[in-house]
Amino acid sequence: MAHTARPEDKVSSFIPFKITQALFPLLTASFSDQRGRRPVFIVCLAVYLSANIGLALQTSYGGLMALRCLQSFGSSSLSVVGIAYLSDILTRAERSKYRIYTSSGYTLSHLVGPVTGGLLAQFLGWRSVFWFLAIFAAVTLLFILVFLRESCRALVHNGEVPPQRWNRALIDFLHPLEYRQDTPWPRTPGRTRGVLDTIRLLSHRSTCLLSIFSAVLLCGNMAIFVSIPVLFQDQYGFQPWQVGLTYVPYAVGGFAARWIVAPLTTKNKQRYRRCIGVEAMDRSPQELPFERACLQVILPLVYMACIWMAVYGWLMKRNVHPAGPLVMLCFAGNAITGANIGITGLLLAIHRRRPAVVLAAANLVRFLCAAGAVAGILPLVKTVGIGWTGSIMAGVYLLFSGLLWVVFCYGHHWRTIEQKE
């Protein structure tokens, strides 16, 4: 007899996914910083491809949950190493500008994913969703094998040193590049950094506080995402494909944030550079209080997110026309995504030499907390109602924003001391 999944069953599949998403980048981040980005890309995409094929063929709930963990291993590591790849090939001054384009893929996934998934599930069945993901992963893996070159500075420096022969893109064998050095760098002897070194980054005061607040932001984000299907199906009788469309306003708001936050942050940093007389940020990064420059953009977005979250909850409580909550979702997506972009950029600026590792450490906190939010959001809605749930989440944002003020006041001083030590 076919099993009809309850809303709680559907939500519970997110929990192991988020826990795995928190843990596995700890293994791959240090490896990619020392041994190369390209091998991690290839292995993780191969795992992701295999997991999606297995999910499409799966018939048991236990197997489904196990394969979701395997799927999370591939996807979570890819996102961390992808941002690290960007940090390899761009200067500090260029990263904010180009992060708009690279991070837009993550935001577009919130738009394309639910809509495409809803349509596929409605008309072709849920298995077609995983076949679609498998095909997409296979095409991406092919492009990486053919075109993506190694960027890890520990191996190729500034592109002047060739990587190992096995770690070269296939196009390099057809059109070889000219390098200043003919042979790969010998591996430098020394201690290999591992999981504990990644976790140890959280002992940095600014990194710890920023990671905690980023986790709080993600909890609100995930609470919205996992509750949308249940709320809109129960209150408005939406079909799966219509539920997929309800994610569009949130994604549109988040996509717009990427074209707002990065330019504002860059201009604010330039203003600080002019004030203190630092011409090039890459030459004297320790002199620039970029913690303040970034947080002056992030903090207003956080307080706007508090307002939109509370209003969204009470509009849903009053059962108004769907247009009202959807508009609030657009505003909330803009504020929450914008604040997350700013915090991620600030973490990368503080630890510019180890981008993959700092993101893995931050994700450990973020996704473990997100798993708790996923588990607790529906029971909370049933207990106090969606109106008070929105107000509670807004209150949590407001309370934890004090962590950002601490970094605003003391972050530059802490960073200066840590660099001297």
BAGUKE-633474 format. One line per field, with one value per residue: x, y, z of N, C-alpha, C in turn; residue number from 1. Coordinates in steps of 0.05 Angstrom, whole numbers, plus 5000, padded with zeros to 4 digits. Atoms other than C-alpha are relative to their C-alpha. Last residue first. Layout:
N
nx	c(X ...)
ny	c(Y ...)
nz	c(Z ...)
cax	c(X ...)
cay	c(Y ...)
caz	c(Z ...)
cx	c(X ...)
cy	c(Y ...)
cz	c(Z ...)
k	c(NUM ...)
% end
This chain:
421
nx	c(4993 4974 4979 4995 4986 4973 4985 4994 4979 4975 4989 4974 4984 4997 4980 4974 4990 4988 4974 4979 4985 4974 4983 4994 4982 4974 4987 4991 4976 4978 4991 4986 4975 4980 4996 4980 5011 5006 5003 5025 5023 5003 5011 5028 5017 5018 5015 5018 5023 5018 5014 5022 5023 5010 5018 5025 5019 5005 5022 5025 5004 5007 5028 5017 5000 5016 5029 5012 4982 4998 4982 4984 4980 4979 4984 4984 4978 4981 4985 4981 4979 4983 4984 4981 4978 4985 4985 4980 4978 4984 4984 4981 4979 4982 4985 4980 4977 4988 4982 4972 4995 5006 5011 5026 5019 5009 5017 5027 5014 5007 5024 5023 5007 5014 5026 5018 5009 5022 5024 5010 5014 5027 5018 5014 5019 5018 5022 5019 5010 5020 5022 5022 5020 5027 5006 5002 5026 5001 4973 4984 5008 5008 5007 4990 4977 4976 4998 4994 4973 4981 5002 4985 4972 4994 4998 4976 4977 5001 4992 4972 4982 5002 4993 4972 4982 4996 4983 4972 4989 4996 4976 4977 4995 4989 4972 4999 4999 4974 4982 5006 4987 4970 4989 4983 5006 5010 5016 5021 5018 5015 5018 5021 5018 5016 5028 5014 5000 5018 5027 5010 5002 5023 5023 5008 5012 5026 5017 5006 5022 5024 5011 5013 5024 5020 5010 5018 5024 4997 4990 5023 5004 4985 5017 5023 4990 4997 5026 5022 5022 5024 5024 5013 5004 4985 5017 4998 4986 5016 5008 5008 4986 4973 4996 4971 4993 4983 4988 5004 4985 4971 4994 4995 5024 5004 5018 5026 5011 4992 5008 5019 4990 4974 5003 5017 4993 4994 4990 4980 4974 4989 4996 4993 4971 4992 4992 4988 4979 4977 4987 4986 4976 4981 4991 4983 4973 4986 4991 4978 4976 4992 4988 4973 4984 4990 4974 4978 4994 4984 5007 5029 5014 4992 5011 5029 5007 4995 5018 5028 5004 5004 5021 5025 5009 5017 5026 5014 5009 5027 5020 4997 5006 5027 5016 5005 5013 5028 5017 5019 5016 5020 4989 5006 4995 4974 4980 5003 4989 4971 4994 5005 4977 4978 5005 4998 4972 4989 5009 4991 4971 4992 5005 4979 4975 5001 4991 4971 4986 5003 4980 4973 4996 5003 5028 5005 5007 5020 5025 5011 5009 5025 5021 5007 5013 5026 5017 5005 5021 5026 5009 5006 5023 5024 5007 5012 5029 5013 4995 4973 4981 4999 4988 4971 4990 4992 4980 4977 4980 4982 4976 4983 4990 4978 4979 4986 4987 4974 4983 4981 4979 4979 4982 4986 4981 4977 4982 5011 4983 5006 4999 4984 5017)
ny	c(5025 4996 5000 5028 5015 4989 5010 5029 5002 4991 5019 5011 4984 4973 5001 5005 4975 4984 5011 4990 4978 5009 5007 4975 4984 5013 4995 4973 5000 5012 4980 4979 5012 4998 4972 4988 4988 4972 4993 5013 4988 4973 5001 5008 4979 4987 5019 5016 4983 4996 5026 5001 4984 5014 5022 4992 4987 5019 5018 4985 4996 5026 5005 4983 5009 5024 4995 5027 5021 5000 5024 5004 4979 5005 5024 4991 4984 5018 5015 4983 4993 5023 5001 4978 5007 5022 4993 4980 5013 5016 4982 4987 5020 5000 4975 5003 5015 4986 4980 5009 5009 4980 5013 4988 5006 5028 5001 4991 5019 5024 4993 4997 5026 5016 4989 5003 5028 5002 4988 5017 5023 4991 4995 5024 5008 4977 5002 5020 4993 4978 5010 5009 5013 4993 4973 4999 5008 4995 4994 5024 5017 5027 4999 5026 4996 5007 4988 4972 4998 5004 4977 4978 5005 4993 4971 4990 5007 4982 4972 4999 5002 4977 4976 5003 4992 4971 4995 5007 4982 4975 5002 5001 4973 4980 4994 4982 4972 4993 4996 4974 4981 5000 5025 4999 5023 4992 4975 5001 5021 4993 4977 5007 5019 4990 4996 5026 5018 4991 5001 5028 5007 4986 5012 5024 4992 4990 5024 5011 4984 5004 5027 4998 4984 5014 5023 4990 4988 4971 4988 4988 4973 4981 4992 4986 4973 4984 4992 5019 4989 4999 5012 4985 5016 4989 4996 5023 4994 4993 5023 5023 5023 4990 4993 4995 4973 4997 4973 4992 5020 4993 4980 5014 5002 4979 4980 5012 5008 5027 5020 5019 5027 5002 5011 4981 4973 4986 5017 5017 4986 4999 4972 4999 5003 4988 4972 4990 5017 4997 4974 5001 5016 4983 4980 5013 5005 4974 4991 5017 4992 4973 5005 5010 4979 4984 5011 4989 5015 5024 5011 4999 5018 5027 5008 5002 5024 5024 4999 5006 5025 5021 4994 4997 5027 5010 4987 5010 5027 4999 5007 5027 5019 4996 5019 5025 4996 4991 5023 5009 4978 4993 4984 4971 4987 5006 4985 4972 4997 4999 4974 4981 4999 4989 4971 4985 4996 4982 4973 4988 5000 4976 4978 5002 4992 4971 4988 5005 4982 4972 4995 5000 4974 5001 5008 5009 5029 5004 4989 5018 5024 4993 4998 5027 5014 4988 5010 5028 5002 4993 5022 5024 4996 4999 5027 5016 4997 4992 5019 5010 4978 4984 5014 4999 4972 4992 5019 5000 4981 5009 5016 4987 4976 5008 5010 4976 4985 5013 4999 4978 5007 5015 4982 4985 5018 5004 4977 4977 4985 4972 4984 4976 4976)
nz	c(4986 4987 5020 5010 4980 4998 5024 4997 4978 5012 5020 4993 4982 5010 5022 4987 4988 5021 5007 4981 5015 5008 4976 4986 5017 4999 4975 5001 5017 4985 4980 5013 5009 4978 4993 5018 5024 4995 4972 4990 5013 4990 4973 5002 5010 4981 4983 5017 5008 4977 4996 5019 4990 4976 5008 5014 4982 4978 5007 4997 4972 4988 5007 4983 4972 4998 5004 4996 5009 5029 5004 4975 4998 5020 4991 4978 5010 5014 4980 4987 5019 5002 4976 5000 5018 4989 4976 5006 5015 4981 4983 5017 5005 4976 5001 5021 4990 4977 5010 5002 5027 5021 5024 5007 4978 5003 5024 4993 4982 5015 5016 4983 4988 5020 5006 4976 5000 5019 4987 4979 5012 5009 4977 4991 5020 5005 4981 5008 5027 4998 4983 5017 4983 5007 4992 4971 4991 4971 4990 5000 4978 5010 5028 5011 5018 4985 4973 5003 5010 4978 4983 5013 4995 4972 4998 5013 4983 4976 5007 5009 4978 4982 5015 5009 4979 5001 5024 4995 4981 5015 5017 4982 4989 5019 4994 4976 5008 5011 4977 4990 5018 4998 5011 5023 5017 5026 4999 4981 5007 5024 4995 4981 5012 5022 4992 4995 5023 5022 4989 5002 5028 5010 4986 5015 5026 4993 4994 5026 5011 4984 5007 5027 4998 4984 5016 5020 4989 5006 4976 4985 5010 4983 4978 5011 5007 4976 4991 5001 4985 5016 4989 4978 4976 4977 4977 4981 4975 4976 4983 5017 4989 4994 4972 4994 4992 4976 5003 5028 5016 4998 5020 5025 5016 5021 4990 4997 5026 5007 4980 5009 4996 5012 5027 5015 4994 5025 5021 4989 5000 4973 4992 4972 4992 4975 5001 5024 5009 4982 5004 5026 4997 4985 5019 5020 4988 4996 5026 5009 4985 5010 5027 4996 4989 5022 5008 4984 4976 5006 5026 5007 4982 5006 5026 4998 4985 5016 5023 4993 4987 5020 5019 4985 4993 5021 4998 4976 5005 5011 4980 4992 5022 5009 4984 5014 5026 4996 4992 5021 5009 4979 4978 4999 5026 5011 4985 5007 5027 4997 4991 5022 5017 4985 4996 5025 5005 4980 5005 5026 5000 4986 5018 5020 4987 4997 5025 5002 4981 5009 5021 4988 4987 4971 4993 4972 5001 5020 4990 4979 5014 5014 4981 4992 5023 5004 4978 5006 5021 4989 4983 5015 5018 4983 4991 5021 5001 5025 5022 5001 4995 5024 5023 4996 5002 5027 5012 4982 5009 5021 4992 4980 5013 5018 4983 4989 5022 5006 4976 5000 5019 4986 4987 5021 5013 4982 5000 4985 4982 5004 4975 5002 5000)
cax	c(5996 6000 5944 5901 5909 5890 5830 5805 5811 5773 5718 5708 5650 5618 5632 5594 5539 5533 5523 5468 5430 5414 5356 5325 5330 5299 5243 5228 5225 5177 5133 5128 5110 5059 5021 5032 4996 5020 5021 5009 5060 5111 5101 5111 5175 5211 5245 5264 5291 5333 5362 5377 5417 5461 5463 5489 5539 5575 5565 5609 5666 5658 5657 5721 5755 5737 5761 5829 5874 5819 5800 5771 5749 5715 5677 5655 5631 5590 5560 5541 5509 5470 5443 5421 5388 5348 5328 5309 5275 5235 5212 5190 5157 5119 5091 5071 5036 4992 4979 4950 4886 4880 4877 4885 4940 4976 4976 5000 5060 5081 5078 5125 5174 5173 5189 5245 5275 5277 5318 5367 5373 5390 5446 5479 5498 5532 5558 5601 5638 5643 5677 5717 5758 5815 5885 5894 5877 5937 5959 5895 5852 5888 5892 5889 5882 5839 5778 5788 5792 5730 5691 5717 5692 5624 5623 5640 5587 5533 5553 5551 5486 5441 5451 5453 5390 5351 5361 5336 5273 5261 5272 5221 5171 5181 5172 5096 5103 5122 5059 5020 5054 5038 4964 4941 4881 4887 4895 4918 4959 4989 5008 5036 5076 5104 5125 5190 5215 5195 5227 5288 5300 5287 5337 5385 5385 5399 5456 5486 5481 5521 5572 5582 5594 5643 5682 5688 5714 5762 5750 5705 5769 5784 5729 5770 5834 5797 5774 5844 5905 5964 6026 6086 6127 6114 6092 6138 6110 6089 6140 6151 6152 6133 6074 6050 5981 5969 5911 5888 5917 5895 5823 5820 5828 5890 5893 5924 5983 5997 5983 6024 6056 6045 5970 5979 6006 5988 5987 5978 5942 5885 5858 5857 5826 5753 5741 5734 5723 5683 5638 5625 5608 5558 5523 5520 5494 5437 5419 5418 5376 5324 5323 5313 5252 5224 5217 5164 5114 5109 5053 5050 5120 5152 5113 5127 5201 5208 5175 5208 5278 5276 5264 5302 5356 5360 5386 5442 5460 5461 5520 5568 5543 5539 5604 5636 5630 5644 5705 5739 5773 5797 5830 5798 5819 5827 5768 5722 5748 5734 5661 5656 5690 5635 5578 5606 5616 5543 5517 5557 5549 5475 5461 5493 5448 5388 5410 5404 5335 5309 5337 5298 5234 5238 5225 5286 5299 5299 5336 5391 5400 5403 5455 5499 5499 5514 5571 5600 5591 5628 5686 5695 5689 5735 5788 5783 5793 5863 5907 5915 5853 5812 5831 5816 5746 5729 5726 5692 5647 5616 5588 5538 5506 5500 5458 5418 5401 5387 5334 5304 5272 5233 5194 5163 5146 5115 5072 5045 5069 5019 5048 5027 5000)
cay	c(5749 5814 5790 5770 5839 5877 5831 5843 5919 5917 5875 5916 5964 5935 5864 5880 5913 5850 5808 5855 5835 5771 5803 5836 5773 5733 5783 5778 5702 5709 5758 5711 5653 5698 5706 5635 5605 5592 5516 5494 5545 5523 5449 5468 5508 5461 5409 5458 5507 5452 5433 5507 5510 5453 5487 5554 5531 5481 5529 5581 5531 5508 5581 5595 5534 5549 5621 5608 5666 5719 5703 5771 5788 5721 5729 5799 5774 5720 5771 5818 5764 5740 5810 5817 5749 5767 5836 5819 5754 5791 5843 5790 5748 5810 5817 5744 5753 5808 5777 5715 5754 5759 5699 5742 5695 5698 5774 5768 5725 5767 5831 5801 5775 5841 5883 5840 5836 5912 5910 5861 5901 5964 5924 5896 5961 5994 5924 5922 5988 5975 5907 5938 5977 5988 5989 5913 5910 5952 5932 5897 5956 6003 6078 6079 6152 6140 6177 6158 6085 6091 6120 6066 6014 6047 6046 5972 5955 5994 5960 5890 5900 5926 5881 5819 5842 5840 5764 5757 5796 5755 5691 5710 5731 5666 5618 5622 5594 5526 5525 5534 5474 5432 5454 5512 5504 5574 5564 5491 5489 5557 5542 5472 5489 5554 5524 5492 5555 5606 5568 5556 5631 5646 5593 5619 5688 5657 5617 5681 5711 5654 5655 5730 5722 5664 5697 5762 5726 5679 5612 5593 5584 5524 5485 5485 5467 5410 5382 5378 5419 5379 5397 5413 5394 5437 5396 5408 5461 5433 5434 5483 5548 5613 5576 5573 5542 5478 5479 5407 5379 5442 5431 5367 5407 5392 5354 5290 5329 5362 5437 5485 5545 5617 5617 5664 5608 5543 5493 5532 5584 5536 5555 5489 5496 5483 5470 5396 5361 5419 5421 5346 5351 5406 5363 5304 5347 5374 5303 5279 5338 5325 5251 5272 5315 5261 5216 5263 5249 5273 5326 5353 5331 5362 5427 5434 5417 5468 5523 5503 5499 5557 5612 5588 5563 5633 5656 5605 5622 5695 5680 5678 5740 5786 5756 5791 5861 5843 5802 5856 5895 5831 5809 5755 5685 5650 5683 5658 5587 5594 5611 5548 5507 5523 5513 5447 5419 5429 5398 5334 5316 5337 5284 5232 5255 5252 5182 5159 5192 5159 5092 5096 5117 5057 5055 5091 5094 5170 5176 5129 5170 5233 5203 5182 5252 5284 5236 5251 5325 5319 5280 5328 5393 5367 5347 5416 5458 5436 5400 5451 5496 5440 5391 5441 5452 5379 5348 5406 5412 5346 5367 5424 5399 5331 5362 5402 5340 5299 5352 5367 5298 5314 5368 5318 5270 5326 5347 5276 5229 5182 5112 5068 5000)
caz	c(5358 5319 5273 5332 5364 5301 5290 5361 5353 5286 5316 5380 5368 5306 5330 5395 5355 5313 5375 5398 5335 5375 5412 5350 5308 5365 5371 5297 5303 5362 5324 5265 5311 5346 5281 5257 5316 5388 5392 5320 5294 5346 5329 5255 5268 5316 5272 5217 5269 5301 5233 5221 5285 5261 5193 5217 5269 5224 5166 5200 5207 5135 5112 5151 5121 5049 5053 5086 5066 5069 5140 5162 5091 5082 5147 5125 5058 5091 5139 5082 5041 5101 5114 5042 5043 5105 5081 5009 5028 5081 5031 4981 5035 5057 4986 4988 5055 5026 4957 4990 5009 5084 5131 5193 5219 5152 5156 5228 5210 5150 5192 5244 5193 5154 5215 5241 5170 5169 5233 5202 5138 5178 5213 5150 5115 5174 5191 5128 5139 5213 5204 5147 5197 5147 5176 5176 5101 5082 5012 4990 5011 4965 4979 5055 5078 5140 5115 5042 5060 5102 5044 4998 5048 5047 4971 4970 5022 4984 4918 4950 4988 4932 4872 4916 4951 4886 4883 4954 4939 4876 4915 4969 4916 4877 4935 4929 4858 4885 4926 4862 4831 4893 4893 4938 4985 5013 5087 5091 5027 5039 5111 5100 5037 5067 5133 5109 5074 5126 5184 5140 5131 5204 5225 5172 5204 5273 5244 5214 5283 5313 5256 5265 5340 5331 5274 5314 5375 5341 5377 5318 5277 5322 5286 5222 5259 5292 5225 5196 5178 5156 5194 5153 5092 5031 4972 4914 4867 4800 4743 4685 4724 4689 4659 4587 4578 4538 4487 4477 4542 4579 4554 4595 4659 4699 4765 4738 4712 4779 4779 4736 4770 4748 4761 4820 4865 4830 4888 4953 4912 4897 4828 4789 4721 4703 4628 4611 4677 4704 4643 4647 4721 4707 4654 4701 4758 4715 4693 4765 4788 4734 4752 4825 4808 4762 4823 4852 4796 4725 4726 4797 4819 4757 4764 4838 4829 4774 4815 4880 4849 4800 4850 4911 4863 4835 4902 4902 4830 4847 4892 4833 4799 4860 4887 4828 4857 4929 4908 4867 4924 4957 4892 4851 4828 4895 4930 4875 4884 4959 4943 4901 4955 5005 4956 4930 5000 5017 4952 4953 5027 5024 4971 5016 5073 5027 5008 5080 5088 5024 5045 5110 5073 5026 4950 4922 4846 4840 4906 4881 4818 4860 4906 4848 4819 4886 4898 4829 4842 4908 4877 4819 4858 4913 4862 4830 4893 4909 4960 5016 5017 4985 5039 5094 5066 5050 5119 5156 5095 5117 5184 5174 5109 5142 5197 5146 5104 5167 5187 5118 5112 5176 5139 5091 5147 5189 5130 5126 5072 5041 5040 4982 5000)
cx	c(5009 5009 5028 5021 5007 5017 5029 5017 5008 5023 5027 5013 5029 5019 5005 5023 5026 5010 5013 5027 5020 5015 5028 5019 5008 5021 5027 5014 5011 5026 5024 5012 5017 5027 5021 5005 5022 4988 4991 4995 4974 4975 4995 4988 4971 4979 4979 4983 4980 4976 4981 4984 4976 4977 4991 4981 4973 4980 4994 4976 4974 4995 4991 4970 4982 4997 4983 4970 4989 5019 5005 5020 5018 5022 5023 5017 5018 5024 5020 5017 5022 5023 5019 5018 5021 5023 5017 5017 5022 5023 5018 5018 5022 5023 5020 5017 5022 5024 5015 5020 5030 5005 4992 4988 4972 4980 4991 4982 4972 4984 4991 4975 4975 4992 4985 4972 4982 4989 4976 4975 4989 4984 4973 4979 4983 4980 4981 4975 4978 4988 4978 4977 4976 4980 4971 4992 4997 4973 5000 5027 5018 4995 4990 4991 5012 5025 5026 5004 5009 5029 5019 4999 5018 5029 5006 5003 5026 5024 5001 5009 5029 5023 4999 5009 5029 5020 5006 5018 5029 5011 5006 5026 5024 5004 5011 5028 5001 5002 5028 5017 4995 5013 5030 5008 5018 4995 4987 4981 4976 4981 4984 4980 4976 4981 4983 4971 4985 4998 4980 4972 4988 4994 4974 4977 4991 4985 4972 4982 4992 4977 4974 4988 4986 4974 4978 4988 4981 4974 5007 5009 4977 4996 5013 4982 4977 5010 5003 4975 4976 4977 4976 4976 4988 4996 5016 4983 5003 5018 4983 4989 4990 5017 5028 5002 5030 5005 5017 5013 4997 5017 5030 5007 5006 4974 4996 4978 4972 4985 5010 4992 4980 5012 5026 4994 4981 5008 5010 5013 5022 5028 5014 5007 5003 5029 5011 5012 5015 5024 5024 5014 5016 5026 5021 5011 5019 5028 5015 5010 5025 5026 5009 5013 5030 5017 5013 5027 5025 5007 5016 4993 4970 4984 5006 4987 4970 4993 5003 4981 4971 4993 4994 4977 4974 4990 4981 4973 4985 4989 4971 4978 5001 4992 4970 4985 4993 4985 4971 4979 4979 4981 4978 5015 4995 5006 5028 5021 4999 5013 5030 5006 4996 5025 5023 4997 5005 5030 5013 4994 5010 5031 5010 4998 5023 5025 4998 5011 5031 5015 4999 5022 5028 5006 4996 4971 4991 4990 4977 4973 4988 4989 4973 4977 4990 4984 4972 4983 4994 4977 4972 4988 4992 4975 4975 4994 4988 4970 4985 5006 5029 5019 5002 5014 5030 5013 5012 5022 5024 5019 5019 5026 5019 5013 5025 5023 5015 5015 5026 5020 5020 5023 5023 5021 5016 5021 5024 5018 4984 5015 4996 4998 5018)
cy	c(4978 4974 5004 5000 4972 4984 5010 4990 4971 4997 5008 4983 4990 5016 5028 4999 4996 5026 5016 4989 5013 5022 4994 4995 5025 5015 4988 5008 5029 5000 4989 5021 5021 4987 5004 5029 5014 5014 5029 5009 4988 5013 5028 4995 4991 5019 5014 4981 4984 5017 5002 4973 4998 5014 4982 4976 5005 5012 4979 4982 5015 5003 4973 4996 5017 4992 4975 5002 4972 4979 4997 4977 4997 5021 4995 4978 5010 5015 4981 4985 5016 5004 4976 4999 5021 4992 4977 5006 5020 4986 4985 5019 5013 4980 5001 5025 4997 4985 5014 5021 4992 4988 5020 4988 5011 4993 4971 5002 5008 4981 4976 5005 5002 4972 4982 5009 4995 4972 5001 5011 4982 4977 5011 5006 4977 4995 5025 5001 4980 5006 5022 4987 4991 4987 5007 5028 5003 4992 5003 5005 4975 4982 4974 4999 4974 5001 4995 5014 5029 5002 4998 5025 5021 4994 5008 5030 5010 4994 5019 5028 5003 4999 5025 5023 4999 5008 5030 5006 4994 5021 5026 5000 5001 5027 5022 5006 5019 5029 5007 5007 5028 5021 5001 4971 4998 4977 5007 5025 4999 4978 5007 5023 4994 4979 5009 5004 4974 4978 5009 4998 4972 4993 5013 4986 4976 5009 5009 4975 4990 5016 4995 4974 5002 5016 4986 4978 5011 5014 5030 5012 5014 5029 5021 5010 5017 5028 5019 5013 4982 5009 5003 4985 5017 4983 5008 5005 4974 5006 5009 4977 4975 4977 5010 5009 5002 5030 5006 5027 5007 4981 5008 5020 4988 4995 5023 5020 4989 4992 4972 4981 4980 4972 4997 4990 5019 5029 5016 4982 4984 5012 5002 5029 5003 4995 5011 5028 5012 4983 5004 5027 4999 4986 5019 5020 4988 4996 5027 5009 4984 5009 5026 4993 4991 5023 5016 4988 5009 4983 4974 4983 4999 4980 4970 4990 4997 4975 4975 5000 4994 4973 4977 5007 5001 4972 4990 5012 4987 4973 5002 4991 4972 4978 5003 4980 4974 5003 5009 4981 4992 5022 5007 5013 5030 5018 4996 5016 5029 5003 5003 5029 5019 5004 5013 5030 5017 5006 5020 5029 5014 5002 5026 5023 4999 5010 5030 5014 4997 5019 5028 5005 5001 5027 5000 4993 4990 4971 4996 5010 4981 4977 5006 5000 4973 4987 5010 4987 4971 4999 5007 4979 4974 5004 4999 4972 4979 5000 5007 4984 4991 5024 5018 4986 5001 5027 5011 4982 5003 5021 4995 4986 5015 5024 4992 4991 5023 5014 4985 4997 5022 4992 4985 5019 5015 4982 4996 5023 5022 5016 5029 5016 5025)
cz	c(4980 5014 5012 4978 4990 5020 5001 4977 5004 5021 4989 4979 5004 5018 4989 4979 5014 5010 4978 4994 5018 4984 4991 5024 5016 4984 5004 5026 4998 4984 5017 5019 4985 4992 5021 5006 4984 4976 5004 5029 5011 4988 5012 5028 4999 4988 5017 5018 4983 4993 5024 5003 4982 5012 5023 4995 4986 5020 5021 4994 5006 5030 5011 4993 5017 5029 5004 4995 5002 4989 4970 4996 5025 5001 4981 5011 5022 4989 4988 5021 5013 4981 5000 5024 4999 4982 5011 5025 4994 4986 5019 5016 4982 4997 5024 4997 4979 5011 5024 4991 4998 4973 4978 4975 4993 5021 4995 4976 5006 5017 4984 4984 5017 5010 4981 4994 5024 4999 4981 5013 5021 4987 4992 5021 5010 4978 4997 5018 4991 4973 5002 5015 4984 5019 4995 5009 5030 5012 5030 5012 5001 5023 4990 4971 4989 4981 5013 5026 4996 4991 5023 5016 4987 5007 5029 5002 4987 5018 5024 4992 4991 5021 5017 4983 4991 5021 4998 4977 5007 5019 4985 4984 5019 5013 4983 5008 5024 4992 4991 5024 5008 4981 5001 4992 4975 4980 4973 4998 5019 4990 4975 5002 5018 4988 4977 5008 5006 4979 4979 5011 4997 4971 4991 5013 4985 4975 5007 5003 4973 4988 5016 4992 4973 5001 5015 4983 4979 5007 4995 5027 5015 4990 5017 5023 4988 4994 5024 5011 4997 5017 4982 5009 5023 5024 5024 5024 5016 5024 5023 5017 4986 5011 5004 5029 5005 5006 5025 4994 4970 4983 5000 4978 4973 4985 4980 5008 5002 4974 4991 5023 4990 5001 4985 4972 4987 5004 4976 4979 5013 5000 5028 5007 5030 5007 5027 5003 4976 4991 5018 4995 4974 5004 5013 4980 4980 5011 5002 4972 4991 5013 4988 4974 5003 5010 4977 4991 5014 5024 4994 4976 4994 5018 4994 4974 5003 5014 4982 4977 5007 5013 4982 4982 5016 5006 4979 5003 5023 4993 4990 5021 5010 4980 4993 5016 4987 4974 5004 5010 4979 4990 5020 5023 5000 4976 4989 5014 4992 4973 5004 5008 4977 4982 5015 5005 4975 4995 5020 4998 4974 5001 5013 4980 4980 5014 5001 4975 4998 5019 4989 4979 5013 5012 5031 5005 5028 4999 4980 5011 5020 4984 4987 5020 5008 4978 4998 5022 4993 4979 5011 5018 4987 4983 5017 5008 4980 5001 4974 4976 4997 5003 4976 4977 5003 4999 4974 4989 5018 4989 4977 5003 5019 4987 4984 5019 5012 4978 4995 5022 4998 4981 5013 5013 4979 4987 5017 4998 5014 5021 4992 5026 5000)
k	c(421 420 419 418 417 416 415 414 413 412 411 410 409 408 407 406 405 404 403 402 401 400 399 398 397 396 395 394 393 392 391 390 389 388 387 386 385 384 383 382 381 380 379 378 377 376 375 374 373 372 371 370 369 368 367 366 365 364 363 362 361 360 359 358 357 356 355 354 353 352 351 350 349 348 347 346 345 344 343 342 341 340 339 338 337 336 335 334 333 332 331 330 329 328 327 326 325 324 323 322 321 320 319 318 317 316 315 314 313 312 311 310 309 308 307 306 305 304 303 302 301 300 299 298 297 296 295 294 293 292 291 290 289 288 287 286 285 284 283 282 281 280 279 278 277 276 275 274 273 272 271 270 269 268 267 266 265 264 263 262 261 260 259 258 257 256 255 254 253 252 251 250 249 248 247 246 245 244 243 242 241 240 239 238 237 236 235 234 233 232 231 230 229 228 227 226 225 224 223 222 221 220 219 218 217 216 215 214 213 212 211 210 209 208 207 206 205 204 203 202 201 200 199 198 197 196 195 194 193 192 191 190 189 188 187 186 185 184 183 182 181 180 179 178 177 176 175 174 173 172 171 170 169 168 167 166 165 164 163 162 161 160 159 158 157 156 155 154 153 152 151 150 149 148 147 146 145 144 143 142 141 140 139 138 137 136 135 134 133 132 131 130 129 128 127 126 125 124 123 122 121 120 119 118 117 116 115 114 113 112 111 110 109 108 107 106 105 104 103 102 101 100 99 98 97 96 95 94 93 92 91 90 89 88 87 86 85 84 83 82 81 80 79 78 77 76 75 74 73 72 71 70 69 68 67 66 65 64 63 62 61 60 59 58 57 56 55 54 53 52 51 50 49 48 47 46 45 44 43 42 41 40 39 38 37 36 35 34 33 32 31 30 29 28 27 26 25 24 23 22 21 20 19 18 17 16 15 14 13 12 11 10 9 8 7 6 5 4 3 2 1)
% end
